[in-house]
Amino acid sequence: LAHSVRSPSRLNPLSQREVLKERGQALIAEMAAQGYRTDAGQAARRPGARTWSLDPFLFRDVAMRSMIPAEIQARTDSVTLGFTIDSEAQLYAELAATDLLNRGRAAGYDSSAIVVLEPDGAIVALATGHRYDGVDIVRNGRVSPGSTLKPFLFLCALENGLRPDSRVQDREREMRPGWTPKNFDGRYLGAITLDVALRKSRNATAVELFDRFGASCFADALRRVGIELDDPAAPTAVLGSGHVPLLKLAAAYAALANG
């Protein structure tokens, strides 16, 4: 780092790692020759199983492409921009995204991504487990949301008169010809509260609520938090059959977090 700061464009830690390593060792040797203690930190500098280096290029590219207002981009004078990235959160997000992908490869996954937002929507970390190649999977990559859209259907139910302690059904029932929603655990709990249905993520209850309050109610709740599905009228949409950009999904949860 001491050498890189002096010439960051020529001695980039990512592209000139070996050169910097040699210069770093020479610097440490010179420090030792001048009487500075260098032995105490040697063990800490040995390479470990992980590479603890920040790689914020995804964050930078997403921000520069999509989050800077057009009037700022059009300016010809010098402009100083401050990003909301939290370097510590970014580092841990990168490590977590890598670990996530390593676990997922056995199941056939070839990419992973993590987005961390503050409740006010400020993005503090963006990371991918695979090597970033300029493809913006966070903002444009459309991922299956799974059960993460259910809270917005339950919001629709609350706004239409149900309460957390209202009784709803978790039952085996053919909702459409040839289609009976199944719960993840293969069981049905019968009459339960709305609160329990959401906390236990009951698929059968979600579809029943979808039919009760209508696709338009669900679509409106999603629209208000910035999500638009290709086919919000499909009853499977509440179970995650659609696709949602990861950044918009995180932003929707920020709306829940900030009330």
ZIKAPE-V935407 format. One record per residue. N is the residue number from 1. RES is the residue in three letters. SS is DSSP state (~ for helix, > for strand, _ for the rest). PHI is phi as a letter, one per 30 degrees, with the letter a starting at -180 (* if undefined). NEAR is the number of other C-alpha atoms within 8 Angstrom. Layout:
n->(N N)
res->(RES RES)
ss->(SS SS)
phi->(PHI PHI)
near->(NEAR NEAR)
This chain:
n->(1 2 3 4 5 6 7 8 9 10 11 12 13 14 15 16 17 18 19 20 21 22 23 24 25 26 27 28 29 30 31 32 33 34 35 36 37 38 39 40 41 42 43 44 45 46 47 48 49 50 51 52 53 54 55 56 57 58 59 60 61 62 63 64 65 66 67 68 69 70 71 72 73 74 75 76 77 78 79 80 81 82 83 84 85 86 87 88 89 90 91 92 93 94 95 96 97 98 99 100 101 102 103 104 105 106 107 108 109 110 111 112 113 114 115 116 117 118 119 120 121 122 123 124 125 126 127 128 129 130 131 132 133 134 135 136 137 138 139 140 141 142 143 144 145 146 147 148 149 150 151 152 153 154 155 156 157 158 159 160 161 162 163 164 165 166 167 168 169 170 171 172 173 174 175 176 177 178 179 180 181 182 183 184 185 186 187 188 189 190 191 192 193 194 195 196 197 198 199 200 201 202 203 204 205 206 207 208 209 210 211 212 213 214 215 216 217 218 219 220 221 222 223 224 225 226 227 228 229 230 231 232 233 234 235 236 237 238 239 240 241 242 243 244 245 246 247 248 249 250 251 252 253 254 255 256 257 258 259)
res->(LEU ALA HIS SER VAL ARG SER PRO SER ARG LEU ASN PRO LEU SER GLN ARG GLU VAL LEU LYS GLU ARG GLY GLN ALA LEU ILE ALA GLU MET ALA ALA GLN GLY TYR ARG THR ASP ALA GLY GLN ALA ALA ARG ARG PRO GLY ALA ARG THR TRP SER LEU ASP PRO PHE LEU PHE ARG ASP VAL ALA MET ARG SER MET ILE PRO ALA GLU ILE GLN ALA ARG THR ASP SER VAL THR LEU GLY PHE THR ILE ASP SER GLU ALA GLN LEU TYR ALA GLU LEU ALA ALA THR ASP LEU LEU ASN ARG GLY ARG ALA ALA GLY TYR ASP SER SER ALA ILE VAL VAL LEU GLU PRO ASP GLY ALA ILE VAL ALA LEU ALA THR GLY HIS ARG TYR ASP GLY VAL ASP ILE VAL ARG ASN GLY ARG VAL SER PRO GLY SER THR LEU LYS PRO PHE LEU PHE LEU CYS ALA LEU GLU ASN GLY LEU ARG PRO ASP SER ARG VAL GLN ASP ARG GLU ARG GLU MET ARG PRO GLY TRP THR PRO LYS ASN PHE ASP GLY ARG TYR LEU GLY ALA ILE THR LEU ASP VAL ALA LEU ARG LYS SER ARG ASN ALA THR ALA VAL GLU LEU PHE ASP ARG PHE GLY ALA SER CYS PHE ALA ASP ALA LEU ARG ARG VAL GLY ILE GLU LEU ASP ASP PRO ALA ALA PRO THR ALA VAL LEU GLY SER GLY HIS VAL PRO LEU LEU LYS LEU ALA ALA ALA TYR ALA ALA LEU ALA ASN GLY)
ss->(_ ~ ~ ~ ~ ~ _ _ _ _ _ _ _ _ _ _ ~ ~ ~ ~ ~ ~ ~ ~ ~ ~ ~ ~ ~ ~ ~ ~ ~ _ _ _ _ _ _ _ _ ~ ~ ~ ~ _ _ _ _ _ _ _ _ _ _ _ ~ ~ ~ ~ ~ ~ ~ ~ ~ ~ _ _ _ ~ ~ ~ ~ _ _ _ _ _ _ _ _ _ _ _ _ _ ~ ~ ~ ~ ~ ~ ~ ~ ~ ~ ~ ~ ~ ~ ~ ~ ~ ~ ~ ~ ~ _ _ _ _ _ > > > > > _ _ _ _ _ > > > > > > _ _ _ _ _ _ _ _ _ _ _ _ _ > > _ _ ~ ~ ~ ~ ~ ~ ~ ~ ~ ~ ~ ~ ~ ~ _ _ _ _ _ _ _ > > > > _ _ _ > > > _ _ > > _ _ _ _ _ _ _ _ _ > > > > ~ ~ ~ ~ ~ ~ _ _ _ ~ ~ ~ ~ ~ ~ ~ ~ ~ ~ ~ _ ~ ~ ~ ~ ~ ~ ~ ~ ~ ~ _ _ _ _ _ _ _ _ _ _ ~ ~ ~ ~ ~ _ _ _ _ > > ~ ~ ~ ~ ~ ~ ~ ~ ~ ~ ~ ~ _ _)
phi->(* e d d d d b d d d c d e d c b e d d d d d d d d d d d d d d d d d j d d b d d c d d d d d d c d c c c b d b d d d e d d d d d d b c c e e d d d d d c d d b c c c c c e c d d d d d d d d d d d d d d d e d d d d c j d b a b a b b b b d e d j d d c a b b b d d d d c j d d d d c c d c c d d h d d d e e d d d d e d d d c j d c e c d d b c c b d a d d b e i b b e c d e d i c b c i d b d e e d d d d c h d d d d d d d d e d d c j d d d d d d d d e d c j c b c d b d d d d d d d c j d d b b d d d d d d d d d d d d d c i)
near->(6 6 10 11 7 6 8 8 5 5 12 10 9 5 6 9 9 6 8 13 8 8 9 10 8 8 8 9 8 8 11 10 7 6 6 7 7 9 5 6 7 8 6 5 6 6 6 5 4 5 6 5 5 8 7 9 6 12 11 8 9 11 9 8 7 7 7 9 7 6 6 7 7 6 7 4 4 5 4 4 4 4 4 7 10 8 9 6 11 15 12 8 14 15 9 9 14 12 9 10 14 8 7 10 9 7 5 6 9 8 8 12 11 11 14 11 13 9 9 8 9 8 11 14 15 16 14 13 15 9 5 7 4 6 5 9 10 11 10 7 9 9 8 9 12 8 9 7 11 12 8 10 15 12 9 12 11 10 7 7 6 9 7 8 7 8 8 10 11 13 9 9 7 9 9 6 5 5 7 9 11 9 10 7 4 6 7 8 8 7 8 11 11 14 8 8 14 11 6 6 9 11 11 14 12 15 14 10 12 13 9 6 11 9 12 8 10 14 12 8 12 11 9 7 9 9 11 9 9 6 7 13 8 7 11 8 11 13 13 13 10 11 11 13 13 13 9 11 11 11 12 11 8 13 12 7 7 7 4)
